């Protein structure tokens, strides 16, 4: 009798564990996501002009606290991330899942294009860049 109760309890715990994992939804991804991008032409982001390789990092925990959740670092392929160039609080936008990191720029004619949004590979959330 006692073994039936133990087996039944173990089965219930297993089912609850599996259902908890299956219902995690959009929060199933990592809390910090990152991508390396190479801008072969200059791109403007706020008052910064980006050209070359950069590491984009998004931190969900900082976003939940209302802090600047996106940090962009200069990146050297040989030595890794360098100094932070800019940090800001992104504007989340629901998007279709993409298979590679996507960086959206807005062309302003003769001016340098402006970065308006980025999205990480496999993510359903785009990250809008705030404008002043």
C-alpha positions in Angstrom: 0.0 0.0 0.0 2.8 2.4 1.0 4.6 1.7 -2.3 1.5 2.6 -4.3 1.3 5.9 -2.6 5.0 6.7 -3.2 4.7 5.7 -6.9 1.6 7.8 -7.3 3.2 10.8 -5.7 6.3 10.4 -7.9 4.1 10.2 -11.0 2.2 13.4 -10.0 5.4 15.3 -9.2 6.8 14.2 -12.6 3.6 15.4 -14.4 3.6 18.7 -12.6 7.3 19.2 -13.5 6.7 18.5 -17.2 3.7 20.7 -17.3 5.6 23.6 -15.7 8.3 23.3 -18.3 5.8 23.1 -21.1 3.9 26.2 -20.1 6.8 28.6 -19.7 5.9 30.3 -22.9 8.0 33.3 -24.0 10.1 33.2 -20.9 11.7 29.9 -22.0 14.7 31.7 -23.4 17.8 32.8 -21.5 17.6 35.9 -19.4 20.6 37.4 -21.2 20.9 37.2 -25.0 23.7 38.5 -27.2 24.8 38.8 -30.8 27.8 40.1 -32.6 27.2 42.3 -35.6 29.6 43.9 -38.1 28.4 47.2 -39.5 30.3 47.6 -42.8 28.8 51.1 -43.3 28.2 53.6 -40.5 24.9 53.4 -38.6 23.6 56.0 -36.2 22.3 55.0 -32.8 21.2 58.0 -30.6 24.3 60.3 -30.7 26.7 57.5 -31.5 27.9 56.3 -34.9 28.7 52.6 -35.2 31.0 51.0 -37.7 32.8 47.8 -37.3 32.1 44.9 -34.9 29.9 45.3 -31.8 28.4 43.0 -29.2 24.7 43.6 -28.5 23.6 42.3 -25.0 20.0 42.3 -23.8 19.3 41.5 -20.1 15.7 40.6 -19.1 16.4 41.1 -15.4 17.6 44.7 -15.9 14.5 45.3 -18.1 12.2 44.0 -15.3 13.9 46.5 -12.9 13.3 49.4 -15.4 17.1 49.8 -16.0 18.9 50.1 -19.3 18.5 46.5 -20.6 20.5 46.8 -23.8 24.2 47.4 -23.7 26.4 47.7 -26.8 30.1 47.1 -26.6 32.9 47.5 -29.1 34.1 44.0 -30.1 37.5 42.7 -31.1 37.4 39.1 -32.5 40.8 38.3 -30.9 40.3 39.7 -27.4 36.5 39.9 -27.0 34.3 42.8 -25.8 35.8 46.2 -25.1 34.2 49.3 -23.6 30.5 49.9 -23.5 29.5 52.4 -26.3 25.9 52.9 -25.3 23.2 51.5 -23.1 19.4 52.1 -23.3 16.0 50.7 -22.3 14.6 49.0 -25.4 11.0 49.0 -26.5 9.8 45.3 -26.8 7.8 44.5 -29.9 6.3 41.0 -30.7 7.7 39.6 -34.0 7.9 36.4 -35.9 10.8 34.1 -34.9 13.8 34.8 -37.1 16.6 32.3 -37.9 19.4 34.9 -37.5 20.0 38.1 -35.6 18.3 41.0 -37.4 19.2 44.7 -37.3 16.7 47.1 -38.8 17.9 50.5 -40.0 15.9 53.4 -41.4 17.4 55.2 -44.4 17.1 58.9 -44.3 18.2 59.7 -47.8 21.7 61.1 -47.9 22.3 60.9 -44.1 23.7 57.9 -42.3 20.9 55.4 -41.6 19.5 55.0 -38.1 19.3 51.7 -36.2 15.6 51.4 -35.2 15.3 47.8 -34.0 17.2 44.5 -33.4 16.1 40.9 -32.8 18.0 37.9 -31.7 18.0 34.6 -33.6 15.2 32.3 -32.4 13.5 35.0 -30.4 9.9 36.2 -30.8 10.7 39.7 -29.4 12.1 42.6 -31.3 13.9 45.3 -29.4 13.0 48.8 -30.5 15.6 51.5 -30.1 14.2 54.6 -28.4 14.4 58.0 -30.2 14.8 61.4 -28.7 
